[in-house]
Each structure stands twice: as structure tokens, then as C-alpha cells.
Amino acid sequence: MRALVTGGAGFIGSRFVRDLLAEGARVTVLDRLTYAGNLANLEGCDRHTFVRGDIADPHLLASVLPGHDVVVNFAAETHVDRSIADPTAFLRTNVLGVQTLLDAARAAGVTTFVQISTDEVYGSIERGSWPETDPLRPNSPYAAAKAGADLLCLAYHRTYGMDVRITRCSNNYGPRQHPEKLIPHFVTRLLTGRTVPLYGDGGNVRDWLHVADHCRGVRAVLAKGSPGEVYNIGGGTELTNVEMTRLLLDACGADWSRVERVPDRPGHDRRYAVDYTKIQSLGYAPEVAFTEGLAATVAWYRDHPRWWAETPTAAPPGS
Ligand code: NAD
């Protein structure tokens, strides 16, 4: 298999590249290296080809894509707070970029295209969980742009018969996540003696999925999924932000006095919960026990201060 992994210098994409290389695949990484992309994430990944470039650049794609059987698209603008401050880049990469990539993949005769989406496209759910057939009700510009890409992918399957598959995962955690996101943001602040900002009443609920399990799910979809199908990928550990904050304070030897309440994010989804029964028929089940996965994640940030000290950050506060 020869795979093009877009966004492969980011948090999840770089883990996926490691896994594909370990399976013996030939891998090209295409990444624009925005503030969120980091070549250090690919350190130790020999045998891949790296191309710095934009998924919204049709000329570059026309030269890079031929010869690849598979495209797995992780490239996206990913931080909800930034999408609230300015949605422009989100529409450009997450919608127009995906359309450009789909067109280039079709022209190059790529066999399978996997679009990495998010549970945020479903909106917010008070009780129960969403199956893949639930309607999309995105609430943030980030989620709306991701939902637009999902619909485009399904339209390319129906209109052109492309083998496009979509995965929608819950909140990932693990090593190499940009310090603007909740767990690394809190851990790196706690480890440097600072306070952590907790949105609103802290009652928002998220399902946590280790990045290794997420990538295992994506590989299952690539190997055994069906064209035109959507697969939810969940981790099975639901926590409120208050509960997560307590775990991180404990792991970093800090107490509640380090928590600073901040006004809630506008349009903040209360709860996400995916029903991931469907992907279990492909052999997927989360394998990383949450307690161990979280402890190892905190240890990774503790052991890699240079990685996060050198990571570019930008405007809005992390969440
Ligand atoms: P990330 O922000 O860590 O990485 C994104 C990568 O995409 C970066 O390397 C960046 O340089 C690259 N990129 C951005 N714009 C690009 C462009 N126009 N062309 C080429 N490369 C570009 O993100 P992540 O957390 O690794 O997320 C990967 C995917 O998973 C995204 O599509 C995201 O929507 C989805 N997702 C993430 C989570 C999560 O918890 N992290 C949850 C659900 C879904």
C-alpha cells in the first residue's frame, strides 16, 4: 500500500504515520506545517517522504498524488476557540481543502479516501449516544466546516462512485497534542506552576479516546470498511471537565486552588457521546485503559518539556 497522509505532522496524523510505517506501508506525508504542525512529531519515522504543502493547492496535489492507492485526510484547522474568533481558515482548509483533495484523488485514480471527521458534527446530546445515521447539527464554525466536508465526501461517493469512508471520533488524548487543547494545556500549565482556566460550570461532558485507539479504528476502517460508510470511533470514558480537571490536578500534584473559572465558550456543546457499535463489526474496540493512558500521557508531557516549550502557540486561550 502506498498512502498519502495529509496533516501527518499533527497530533493524530503523526501517530497514524508511525502505525502505518510499522505495518510496512509506504507513506507520503503532506502537511502545510501551520502553527499546529510540527516536524518533531515525526522524529524517528524513517522511510517516509515529507512534502510541505496545502491540501487546497490543486497544482501541488496533481504532482504529489499519482501513484498513491490511499489518502487519509487528517489535515484541518482543529481548535474550536480559534474558529469562533475567525472562521475563515476553517472554511478554507476544512471545506475547500477537502474538495480540492477529493478532486485530486479522483483524478489520480486513488482507490480509497478516508476522511477524518469528528463527533462534533452531531451537535450536543443530553442523554444516550448518536449512531452514524443521526442528523448533523454542528454548533461551532469548526464543527460546521467539518460537517460540510462530511457531506461533500458522501456526495463524491454518490455522484462519482468514489470509495470514500468517514470516521467520526470523540476527544483524543495522548502524546504530541498541541498545548492549546485541554489536557496538554492544563498539564503544561500545572507543571510550570500556573493556574488552569475552567470554562463555565465545568459540567460539559466528553468521551475520551486514546490516540492509539483512534488510529487503530481508522486502520480498521481502511482495511475492512465499506465505501460510502460512516464509522463512529469512541473511547468509552465519559468525564465532565470538572472530573478531568481533578484527575489532572492529582496527576500533577496540584490542588483546586490552581483552577480559575472563566466565562463559558459561546455555543459550548454540553455533551458528546457516539454510539460506536458499527465499527465493532470491523473488529475495533478501545484497548488503552483510561487510567494508564492518562498517566502515561501526563508523564510524556513531563518528560518532554522542550517539545511543548518550542511549540508555537497563538491567540485564543486554550481549552
Ligand atoms: P492538529 O491540529 O494537531 O493537526 C492538524 C495538522 O493539519 C497540522 O499538522 C497542520 O499543519 C495540518 N494542516 C492544517 N491545515 C492544512 C492544510 N491546509 N494543508 C495541509 N496540512 C494542513 O489536529 P489533530 O488533533 O491531529 O486532528 C486531526 C484530525 O482529527 C482533524 O481533521 C480533526 O478535525 C480530527 N479530530 C480531532 C480530534 C481531537 O481530539 N484532536 C477529535 C475529533 C476529530
Residues whose N, C-alpha, C, O or C-beta is under 5 A from the ligand:
A	BS01	NAD	G7 A9 G10 F11 I12 G13 L30 D31 R32 L33 T34 A36 G37 N38 G53 D54 I55 A56 N73 F74 A75 A76 E77 T78 T93 G97 I116 S117 T118 D119 C169 S170 N171 N172
